[in-house]
Amino acid sequence: MRHVQNGYRGLSVFVGLNIDRVLAALSIGGAVLLAGWIQSL
């Protein structure tokens, strides 16, 4: 059980450190998709 708790704690730290990178990639991807949709109109 302690191994699972330590793994979850490590995963939450990893996600906390990299969440800004994920959000930046998602926002760029969303902007590209939106631009493609607007251009197709």
Beta strands, then each sheet from edge to edge (+ up, - down):
end
